[in-house]
Amino acid sequence: MTLRRLVTPPTTYATAAVTGFSADSAPDDLVPPLVQGDRRLEILHADLVAAGFPWPPREPDEVLDGAESFTVIFAAPVWEGTERIGWTLAVRGG
């Protein structure tokens, strides 16, 4: 997967190859602003740091996964103790 952010319109992007996985949102997770079809992505924070990506991920960053493109709706950090190890992204598209 690739996370990208438009830095200078129309064509300059910051990008990061990210390791992660995706899952469909469960019906109980669908509280506004989430709607049916939104997905959850879990990515590693270390990938953003290694790529020099300007974190945190935020709306309207994009995630490219093969032929699919998703727009970030919001992001929440994932912590292990006091260390930020990843991000949970709510995304729309596909």
Backbone as a chain_set.jsonl record, in Angstrom:
{"seq": "MTLRRLVTPPTTYATAAVTGFSADSAPDDLVPPLVQGDRRLEILHADLVAAGFPWPPREPDEVLDGAESFTVIFAAPVWEGTERIGWTLAVRGG", "coords": {"N": [[0.838, -1.172, 0.0], [0.357, 2.301, -0.547], [0.649, 5.388, 0.99], [-0.368, 8.638, 0.368], [0.017, 12.201, 0.059], [-1.166, 15.216, -1.187], [1.019, 17.744, -1.747], [1.943, 20.056, -3.081], [-0.188, 21.49, -5.214], [-0.569, 20.998, -8.763], [0.5, 18.409, -8.776], [2.494, 17.466, -6.967], [3.446, 15.154, -4.644], [3.744, 13.809, -1.316], [4.877, 10.673, -0.387], [4.539, 7.364, 1.014], [5.51, 4.058, 1.275], [3.633, 1.678, 2.819], [3.237, -0.818, 5.338], [0.626, -2.949, 6.08], [-2.796, -3.847, 6.877], [-6.171, -4.417, 5.781], [-9.636, -4.123, 6.694], [-13.136, -4.736, 6.551], [-15.539, -2.438, 7.832], [-17.27, -3.193, 10.786], [-20.82, -3.608, 11.338], [-21.542, -2.487, 13.844], [-19.6, -0.591, 14.145], [-20.25, 1.5, 12.57], [-20.73, 4.477, 12.998], [-21.555, 7.919, 12.638], [-18.815, 9.748, 11.257], [-18.846, 7.463, 9.607], [-19.93, 5.197, 7.047], [-21.769, 2.518, 5.461], [-19.622, 0.369, 3.712], [-17.287, 1.753, 4.145], [-13.87, 1.331, 5.144], [-11.417, -0.102, 7.375], [-8.065, 0.535, 7.938], [-4.969, -0.666, 9.036], [-1.846, 0.547, 9.704], [1.787, 0.728, 9.821], [3.592, 2.881, 11.948], [6.352, 3.253, 11.796], [6.932, 3.001, 9.085], [6.034, 5.425, 8.028], [7.752, 7.244, 9.271], [10.25, 6.337, 8.279], [9.972, 6.958, 5.579], [9.871, 9.648, 5.666], [7.422, 10.835, 5.708], [4.963, 13.339, 6.246], [3.559, 13.052, 9.142], [0.716, 13.349, 11.328], [-1.305, 10.874, 9.528], [-4.067, 12.128, 7.642], [-7.313, 13.514, 6.762], [-7.472, 14.878, 3.528], [-5.789, 12.624, 2.801], [-4.586, 9.961, 0.676], [-4.877, 6.443, 0.151], [-3.332, 4.061, -1.721], [-3.933, 0.968, -3.044], [-3.011, -1.481, -4.87], [-5.128, -1.55, -7.606], [-6.996, -0.063, -6.354], [-8.21, 2.914, -4.757], [-8.317, 4.833, -1.864], [-9.758, 7.266, 0.314], [-8.627, 8.951, 3.15], [-10.568, 9.281, 6.019], [-10.438, 9.705, 8.763], [-7.841, 9.414, 11.281], [-6.325, 7.458, 13.833], [-3.923, 7.152, 16.401], [-1.991, 4.198, 17.197], [-0.94, 2.724, 20.101], [1.749, 1.223, 21.918], [2.289, 0.819, 25.024], [4.141, 3.593, 25.777], [4.943, 4.078, 23.247], [4.35, 5.037, 19.916], [3.111, 2.928, 17.588], [1.668, 2.497, 15.313], [-1.044, 3.295, 13.043], [-4.532, 3.607, 12.918], [-6.645, 3.794, 10.307], [-9.588, 5.235, 9.045], [-11.178, 4.75, 6.059], [-12.5, 5.658, 2.837], [-13.853, 4.593, -0.249], [-12.456, 2.817, -3.041]], "CA": [[0.0, 0.0, 0.0], [1.051, 3.582, -0.56], [-0.061, 6.535, 1.536], [0.141, 9.833, -0.295], [-0.606, 13.485, 0.394], [-0.889, 16.284, -2.132], [1.786, 18.766, -1.048], [1.867, 21.255, -3.906], [-1.045, 21.208, -6.368], [-1.495, 19.89, -8.902], [1.074, 17.073, -8.941], [3.592, 17.112, -6.071], [2.935, 14.331, -3.548], [4.578, 13.092, -0.36], [4.406, 9.289, -0.411], [5.179, 6.379, 1.88], [5.086, 2.67, 1.147], [3.264, 1.274, 4.178], [2.867, -2.191, 5.618], [-0.601, -2.943, 6.854], [-3.888, -4.706, 6.436], [-7.47, -3.747, 5.761], [-10.801, -4.898, 7.118], [-14.4, -4.021, 6.423], [-16.075, -1.952, 9.099], [-18.391, -3.975, 11.315], [-22.021, -2.776, 11.459], [-21.538, -1.732, 15.102], [-18.611, 0.487, 14.034], [-20.743, 2.51, 11.635], [-21.296, 5.686, 13.591], [-21.105, 9.046, 11.815], [-19.084, 9.924, 9.834], [-18.695, 6.224, 8.849], [-21.101, 4.653, 6.363], [-21.572, 1.184, 4.899], [-18.625, 0.352, 2.653], [-16.019, 2.285, 4.636], [-12.957, 0.284, 5.596], [-10.429, 0.229, 8.389], [-6.711, 0.114, 7.591], [-3.973, -0.592, 10.104], [-0.529, 0.711, 9.089], [2.885, 0.896, 10.76], [4.134, 4.236, 12.083], [7.754, 3.235, 11.374], [6.981, 3.212, 7.638], [5.884, 6.87, 7.78], [8.995, 7.873, 9.709], [11.311, 5.951, 7.344], [9.754, 7.64, 4.307], [9.827, 11.1, 5.861], [6.054, 11.291, 5.439], [4.512, 14.282, 7.284], [2.474, 12.469, 9.918], [-0.126, 12.165, 11.243], [-2.195, 10.766, 8.376], [-5.259, 12.952, 7.867], [-8.179, 13.765, 5.621], [-7.907, 13.892, 2.554], [-4.727, 11.744, 2.295], [-5.067, 8.815, -0.093], [-4.183, 5.158, 0.249], [-3.408, 3.317, -2.971], [-3.722, -0.459, -2.799], [-3.244, -2.077, -6.182], [-5.947, -0.698, -8.466], [-7.972, 0.641, -5.53], [-7.811, 4.163, -4.132], [-9.168, 5.168, -0.722], [-9.522, 8.566, 0.934], [-8.631, 8.898, 4.61], [-11.616, 10.069, 6.679], [-9.754, 10.109, 9.992], [-6.78, 8.505, 11.724], [-6.081, 7.398, 15.275], [-2.669, 6.45, 16.671], [-1.989, 2.927, 17.928], [0.152, 2.808, 21.063], [2.19, 0.097, 22.731], [2.858, 1.567, 26.141], [4.324, 4.998, 25.419], [5.472, 4.14, 21.888], [3.386, 5.016, 18.807], [3.568, 1.861, 16.686], [0.887, 2.435, 14.086], [-2.214, 4.161, 12.849], [-5.798, 3.038, 12.423], [-7.239, 4.752, 9.381], [-10.915, 4.997, 8.467], [-11.055, 5.175, 4.674], [-13.672, 5.503, 1.966], [-13.51, 4.46, -1.668], [-12.145, 1.459, -3.429]], "C": [[0.887, 1.241, 0.0], [0.133, 4.644, 0.029], [0.503, 7.753, 0.84], [-0.676, 11.058, 0.101], [-0.194, 14.498, -0.662], [-0.223, 17.419, -1.369], [1.709, 20.096, -1.778], [1.029, 20.936, -5.13], [-0.362, 21.663, -7.657], [-0.853, 18.507, -8.813], [2.215, 16.706, -7.999], [3.033, 16.416, -4.833], [4.054, 13.895, -2.615], [4.017, 11.678, -0.336], [5.175, 8.435, 0.587], [4.623, 5.008, 1.543], [4.828, 2.18, 2.567], [2.89, -0.198, 4.228], [1.599, -2.148, 6.447], [-1.6, -3.946, 6.342], [-5.183, -3.921, 6.501], [-8.562, -4.704, 6.206], [-12.039, -4.061, 6.871], [-14.832, -3.547, 7.802], [-17.24, -2.838, 9.513], [-19.605, -3.064, 11.454], [-22.05, -1.944, 12.74], [-20.552, -0.569, 15.079], [-19.13, 1.668, 13.224], [-21.495, 3.629, 12.346], [-20.769, 6.859, 12.779], [-19.697, 9.492, 12.21], [-18.98, 8.648, 9.002], [-20.019, 5.772, 8.254], [-20.752, 3.263, 5.844], [-20.591, 1.255, 3.738], [-17.295, 0.968, 3.065], [-15.171, 1.143, 5.169], [-12.04, 0.819, 6.68], [-9.09, -0.312, 7.913], [-5.828, 0.294, 8.814], [-2.612, -0.51, 9.424], [0.519, 0.945, 10.178], [3.404, 2.333, 10.762], [5.572, 4.304, 11.576], [7.9, 3.46, 9.874], [6.873, 4.691, 7.295], [7.176, 7.605, 8.132], [10.116, 7.592, 8.709], [11.2, 6.688, 6.015], [9.795, 9.154, 4.436], [8.451, 11.676, 5.581], [5.605, 12.216, 6.569], [3.299, 13.747, 8.039], [1.895, 13.511, 10.846], [-0.871, 12.089, 9.912], [-3.465, 11.564, 8.676], [-6.095, 13.035, 6.601], [-7.571, 14.908, 4.829], [-6.76, 13.058, 1.974], [-5.359, 10.559, 1.565], [-4.23, 7.582, 0.215], [-4.422, 4.438, -1.069], [-3.047, 1.875, -2.668], [-4.057, -1.186, -4.081], [-4.011, -1.094, -7.051], [-6.952, 0.128, -7.673], [-7.365, 1.896, -4.905], [-8.821, 4.501, -3.042], [-8.79, 6.551, -0.209], [-9.617, 8.413, 2.443], [-9.723, 9.824, 5.143], [-11.079, 10.581, 8.01], [-8.743, 9.043, 10.381], [-6.641, 8.592, 13.232], [-4.784, 6.642, 15.51], [-2.902, 5.15, 17.42], [-0.745, 2.949, 18.804], [0.472, 1.435, 21.653], [2.954, 0.733, 23.887], [2.937, 3.03, 25.76], [4.834, 5.179, 23.999], [4.348, 4.068, 20.854], [3.9, 3.985, 17.814], [2.792, 1.814, 15.378], [-0.233, 3.441, 14.069], [-3.381, 3.315, 12.382], [-6.427, 4.119, 11.573], [-8.649, 4.313, 9.014], [-10.846, 5.577, 7.054], [-12.341, 4.892, 3.912], [-13.193, 5.405, 0.53], [-13.28, 3.013, -2.022], [-12.393, 1.208, -4.819]], "O": [[2.018, 1.218, 0.487], [-1.019, 4.781, -0.383], [1.721, 7.895, 0.728], [-1.86, 10.977, 0.426], [0.986, 14.62, -0.991], [-0.817, 17.994, -0.456], [1.443, 21.135, -1.173], [1.474, 20.19, -6.003], [0.372, 22.651, -7.628], [-1.575, 17.511, -8.776], [2.862, 15.685, -8.229], [2.256, 16.996, -4.074], [5.175, 13.639, -3.056], [2.801, 11.501, -0.271], [6.309, 8.744, 0.953], [3.408, 4.812, 1.527], [5.71, 2.26, 3.423], [2.31, -0.746, 3.291], [1.511, -1.39, 7.412], [-1.297, -4.782, 5.491], [-5.28, -2.9, 7.181], [-8.429, -5.924, 6.107], [-12.005, -2.835, 6.968], [-14.526, -4.179, 8.813], [-18.09, -3.19, 8.695], [-19.444, -1.862, 11.667], [-22.533, -0.812, 12.726], [-20.652, 0.342, 15.901], [-18.503, 2.727, 13.201], [-22.722, 3.711, 12.299], [-19.645, 6.802, 12.28], [-19.412, 9.604, 13.403], [-19.021, 8.737, 7.775], [-21.08, 5.933, 8.856], [-19.583, 2.883, 5.795], [-20.722, 2.118, 2.87], [-16.279, 0.736, 2.41], [-15.694, 0.113, 5.594], [-11.908, 2.028, 6.872], [-8.985, -1.477, 7.529], [-5.935, 1.288, 9.533], [-2.256, -1.397, 8.649], [0.189, 1.31, 11.306], [3.625, 2.924, 9.705], [5.97, 5.309, 10.986], [8.888, 4.047, 9.432], [7.541, 5.166, 6.377], [7.634, 8.473, 7.389], [10.851, 8.504, 8.331], [12.213, 7.008, 5.393], [9.758, 9.867, 3.432], [8.317, 12.856, 5.256], [5.841, 11.911, 7.738], [2.158, 13.961, 7.631], [2.571, 14.502, 11.123], [-1.054, 13.104, 9.24], [-3.886, 11.66, 9.829], [-5.644, 12.675, 5.513], [-7.164, 15.885, 5.459], [-6.748, 12.802, 0.77], [-6.513, 10.206, 1.807], [-3.036, 7.673, 0.5], [-5.563, 4.23, -1.481], [-1.989, 1.592, -2.106], [-5.22, -1.478, -4.362], [-3.599, 0.054, -7.215], [-7.683, 0.933, -8.25], [-6.181, 1.938, -4.571], [-10.03, 4.461, -3.269], [-7.63, 6.955, -0.293], [-10.565, 7.82, 2.958], [-9.797, 10.995, 4.77], [-11.248, 11.754, 8.343], [-8.779, 7.92, 9.88], [-6.814, 9.654, 13.831], [-4.556, 5.602, 14.892], [-3.867, 5.008, 18.171], [0.366, 3.164, 18.318], [-0.413, 0.604, 21.856], [4.11, 1.13, 23.744], [1.917, 3.648, 25.452], [5.127, 6.3, 23.583], [3.507, 3.17, 20.896], [4.989, 4.138, 17.261], [3.22, 1.155, 14.43], [-0.357, 4.304, 14.939], [-3.227, 2.42, 11.552], [-6.708, 5.219, 12.048], [-8.876, 3.143, 8.705], [-10.501, 6.744, 6.87], [-13.142, 4.031, 4.275], [-12.23, 6.067, 0.144], [-13.827, 2.103, -1.399], [-12.175, 0.094, -5.294]]}, "num_chains": 1, "name": "protein.A"}
